[in-house]
């Protein structure tokens, strides 16, 4: 087969961008940990000497870091001044912790991906999985931070209001279970806004539940327990939600069926899942690229390490998710909201 040079050059251009992105991933994490982005956003334009002084770091490292960030477009270089700054958009992505556009948590989770590469290699060769509980700790904090920004931006303003009658129930006082809650960010966001309701956060990773309990101190209407989606406590729930967790489960149908048994007849199950079409061809885009990679690195191994090992993957799509929900006993399923990164499904009996 004859090689077409233009195609080769185009592919190499893509790969060069990939190598630059991979090299810069560690530098993004360091910029966050060393407060470089926040200092630059708050005090810039700054020289490398000035940024090193205000952040308590070594100038020669900072100089090279700034050059890499400017080449990536993550910070702005002012050649006439020899200084660097951050635009409001750059700050929103890298420096403002409460920004819905902040993606630093996604980079933090990459630490675990690289640290656990040998586990994934063994799973590729021998089958089995890599359980969430077997992951490097930075996976948990990075994942929580990455998703928390989207939950803060959308959960109260658009996702819950899109559900039929749920906000009204929460305002009056409802019983809620948040399954696969991780560090509890989604649970706490709802608990703070709906003080008349009671919230239970559930996760099978005990260390995450420890963090969730610490994060929830002072909130009397929320509690957490270590349990699986198939055996959490309580019954008669008005509202059950699952944030970016159903596709990670080994037995998603069994989890949904258990929820079906513990939700009220007029209750609602909300599923938040990564945005995806129903076919591979529909997902060959930048968002699908991220999610397929994350799914290979984390989601599919997590599921294959559990019972059944359904391995839905992070790009399951609405059709497949609906099949899971219907197999678990929910007959009325509809998409009620979406973002570029998430789809929100409502399931009712």
ROMIKOL-817039 format. One record per residue (C-alpha): x, y negated, z negated. Coordinates in steps of 0.02 Angstrom, whole numbers, padded with zeros to 5 digits, always signed. Each point is the difference from the previous one (the first is absolute). Example, Ala and Ser with C-alpha at 12.3 -4.5 7.8 and 13.67 -1.06 7.14 Angstrom:
// residues 2
+00615+00225-00390;+00069-00172+00033;
// end
This chain:
// residues 349
+00000+00000+00000;+00071-00168+00051;+00031-00129-00137;-00082-00168+00031;+00118-00134-00064;-00134-00130-00038;-00092+00125-00110;+00163+00044-00087;+00036-00182-00036;-00177-00027-00066;+00015+00150-00115;+00171-00056-00062;-00073-00171-00036;-00132+00081-00108;+00129+00107-00089;+00111-00151-00034;-00148-00083-00085;-00028+00160-00099;+00179+00005-00061;-00008-00182-00050;-00162+00030-00095;+00072+00152-00088;+00158-00093-00051;-00101-00148-00063;-00119+00106-00105;+00126+00011-00142;+00037-00186+00015;-00184-00042-00018;-00008+00100-00161;+00159-00085-00065;-00068-00171+00047;-00153+00037-00104;+00094+00075-00148;+00128-00140-00006;-00133-00136+00018;+00081-00067+00160;-00163-00020+00096;-00091-00086-00142;+00142-00120-00036;+00021-00043+00184;-00187-00025+00025;-00014-00111-00154;+00160-00102+00016;+00057+00007+00182;+00075-00055+00114;+00155+00070-00086;+00176+00047+00050;+00063+00173-00046;+00100-00081-00141;-00154-00086-00068;-00108+00157+00011;+00135+00103-00085;+00013-00127-00141;-00188-00011-00031;-00023+00189+00007;+00156+00048-00098;+00074+00102+00143;+00166+00008+00095;+00010-00125+00143;+00087+00111+00127;-00135+00132-00013;-00137-00132+00008;+00078-00077+00155;-00006+00164+00094;-00174+00040-00065;-00065-00167+00062;+00077+00029+00171;-00087+00169+00013;-00166-00073-00057;+00013-00144+00124;+00041+00119+00143;-00156+00099-00047;-00110-00154-00007;-00035+00027-00184;+00077-00168-00049;+00035-00156+00103;+00175-00066+00037;+00030-00187+00022;+00161-00006+00101;+00019-00188-00013;+00003+00012-00191;+00076+00171-00024;-00149+00038-00112;-00140+00127-00010;-00184-00012-00047;-00162+00096+00010;-00157-00053+00091;-00167+00023-00090;-00029+00154+00108;+00168+00077-00043;-00030-00036-00184;-00172+00081+00007;+00077+00161+00064;+00155+00009-00110;-00003-00125-00144;-00177-00025-00066;-00047+00149-00109;-00186-00037+00003;-00009-00025+00188;-00113+00122+00093;+00134+00003+00136;+00142+00054-00116;+00076+00162+00066;+00151+00021-00114;-00081+00148-00087;+00005+00095+00163;+00188-00023+00006;+00016+00054-00182;-00086+00164+00039;+00130+00034+00134;+00128+00026-00139;-00093+00159-00045;-00015+00055+00180;+00188-00003+00023;+00037+00070-00172;-00117+00148+00029;+00053+00036+00179;+00079+00166-00048;-00166+00058-00074;-00091-00043+00160;+00134+00087+00104;-00025+00159-00101;-00189-00013+00021;+00020-00018+00189;+00104+00159+00003;-00089+00106-00128;-00177-00067-00009;-00081-00054-00161;-00006-00181-00053;+00075-00138-00104;-00120-00043-00141;-00032-00178-00053;+00063+00050-00172;+00167+00051+00077;+00034-00169+00077;+00130-00128-00050;-00076-00130-00117;+00016-00143+00123;-00134+00084+00106;-00131-00037-00132;+00041-00182-00037;+00026-00039+00184;-00163+00081+00053;-00096-00091-00135;+00075-00168+00045;-00029+00024+00187;-00184+00045-00016;-00039-00118-00143;+00016-00152+00113;-00136+00064+00116;-00114+00050-00143;+00012-00173-00077;-00037-00082+00166;-00147+00109+00054;-00077+00108-00137;-00106-00132-00087;-00026-00116+00147;-00052+00120+00136;+00012+00187-00035;-00116+00013-00150;-00126-00126+00068;-00013+00105+00159;-00068+00148-00099;-00187+00018-00023;-00049-00065-00173;+00166+00041-00086;+00047-00176-00053;-00169-00023-00082;+00024+00162-00098;+00174-00052-00054;-00062-00168-00058;-00139+00079-00104;+00111+00136-00070;+00051+00160+00090;+00107+00152-00035;+00145+00011+00123;+00138+00127+00039;+00153-00050+00102;+00078+00162+00062;+00185+00001+00044;+00025-00167-00086;+00190+00004-00016;+00056-00147-00106;-00181-00056-00017;+00005-00161+00100;-00164+00031+00090;-00084+00055-00162;+00058-00153-00096;-00049-00122+00138;-00179+00065-00009;-00003+00010-00191;+00055-00181-00017;-00136-00060+00118;-00143+00108-00066;+00011-00004-00191;-00171+00082-00021;+00056+00160+00087;+00113+00138-00064;+00141+00068+00106;+00097+00163-00007;+00162+00012+00100;+00056+00176+00044;+00166+00062+00068;+00088+00168-00012;+00171-00085-00020;+00021-00026-00187;+00139-00130+00015;-00114-00108+00108;-00137+00012-00130;+00123-00058-00133;+00035-00155+00106;-00186-00026+00033;-00040+00001-00185;+00138-00127-00032;-00063-00110+00142;-00178+00007-00070;+00039-00057-00176;-00128-00125-00058;-00137+00065+00114;-00128+00086-00108;-00108+00066+00142;+00132+00108+00086;+00084+00164-00045;+00113+00123+00089;+00025+00187-00001;+00119+00124+00079;-00108+00117+00104;-00029+00062+00176;-00140-00055+00113;-00076+00173-00029;-00005-00006-00191;-00011-00179-00066;-00115-00029-00147;-00172-00077-00009;-00159+00008+00100;-00142-00111+00056;+00111-00124+00091;-00082-00145+00091;+00152-00034+00108;+00154+00102+00045;+00143-00069+00104;+00158+00070+00078;+00133-00120+00060;+00122+00071+00128;+00001+00167-00089;-00122+00121+00082;+00116+00044+00143;+00140+00043-00124;-00102+00133-00088;+00027+00185+00028;-00186+00038-00005;-00094-00158+00052;-00164+00093+00029;+00011+00075-00174;+00035-00172-00073;-00151-00076+00088;-00109+00146-00052;+00050-00024-00183;-00039-00186+00014;-00169+00045+00076;-00041+00100-00156;+00042-00144-00115;-00075-00148+00088;-00180-00058-00026;-00125+00038+00138;-00002-00184+00047;+00187-00021-00026;+00130-00056+00128;+00169+00069+00047;+00119-00125+00081;+00148+00067+00098;+00141-00119+00046;+00116+00080+00128;+00133-00059+00122;-00070-00073+00160;+00004+00126+00142;-00090+00053+00155;-00059+00179+00023;+00136+00050+00123;+00188-00011+00010;-00012-00107+00157;-00102-00131-00094;+00132-00012-00137;+00155-00026+00106;+00021-00179-00058;+00105-00093-00132;-00118+00039-00144;-00016+00182+00050;+00189+00008+00015;+00020-00050-00182;-00136+00115-00063;+00056+00153+00100;+00175-00022-00068;-00063-00023-00178;-00113+00149+00024;+00145+00110+00055;+00110-00061-00142;-00127+00002-00142;-00183+00038+00034;+00008+00167+00091;+00135+00069-00118;-00105-00052-00150;-00151+00094+00065;+00096+00155+00057;+00072+00015-00176;-00174+00022-00074;-00136+00132+00008;-00079+00024+00173;+00121-00127+00076;-00124-00079+00120;+00128-00132+00052;-00123-00124+00074;+00140-00125+00026;-00007-00189-00013;-00076-00015+00174;-00145+00120-00021;-00126-00120+00076;-00183-00030-00041;-00067+00154+00088;+00108+00121-00100;-00029-00094-00162;-00187+00006+00030;+00010+00188+00025;+00088+00016-00168;-00130-00108-00088;-00145+00095+00078;+00079+00168-00043;+00011-00062-00180;-00186-00039-00006;-00017-00182+00055;-00117-00017+00149;-00004-00188+00027;+00170-00066+00052;+00036-00167+00083;+00145-00120+00024;-00043-00159-00093;+00160-00102+00016;+00175+00004+00071;+00165-00092+00006;+00148+00026+00117;+00065+00126-00128;-00155+00078-00080;-00172+00069+00038;-00133+00003-00136;-00131+00137+00004;-00159+00009-00103;-00066+00175-00039;-00169+00034-00078;-00106+00153-00033;
// end
